[in-house]
Amino acid sequence: MTACGESPTAQCSDGSYSYSQNHQGTCSWHGGVSVWYQ
C-alpha cells in the first residue's frame, strides 16, 4: 500500500504493482497485467 493508504489496482507480469484508475495502458511497460484487484 502507498503512504496515503491506497491499495494497488493490479499486479503487473514483472511483479510490480499499479495504482492506475483505468485499465487502458495499465502495466504496459511491465509486461501487461497479471492480476486485477479492482
C-alpha positions in Angstrom: 0.0 0.0 0.0 1.1 3.6 -0.6 1.6 6.1 2.2 -1.9 7.5 1.6 -3.4 4.1 2.2 -4.4 3.3 -1.4 -4.3 -0.4 -2.4 -2.9 -1.4 -5.8 -5.4 -2.0 -8.6 -3.3 -4.5 -10.4 -0.1 -6.6 -10.2 2.0 -6.5 -13.4 3.6 -9.5 -15.0 7.0 -8.4 -13.8 5.8 -8.4 -10.1 5.4 -4.6 -9.8 2.1 -3.0 -8.7 -0.1 -0.5 -10.5 -2.3 2.1 -8.9 -3.9 3.1 -12.2 -7.5 4.2 -12.0 -8.3 3.0 -15.5 -7.5 -0.3 -17.2 -6.2 1.1 -20.5 -2.4 1.1 -20.6 -2.0 -0.4 -17.1 1.3 -2.2 -16.8 2.1 -1.5 -20.4 5.8 -1.0 -19.5 5.8 -4.0 -17.2 4.7 -6.9 -19.4 1.0 -6.5 -19.0 -1.4 -7.1 -16.1 -1.0 -10.4 -14.3 -3.9 -9.9 -11.7 -6.6 -7.2 -11.4 -7.6 -6.4 -7.8 -10.4 -3.9 -8.5 
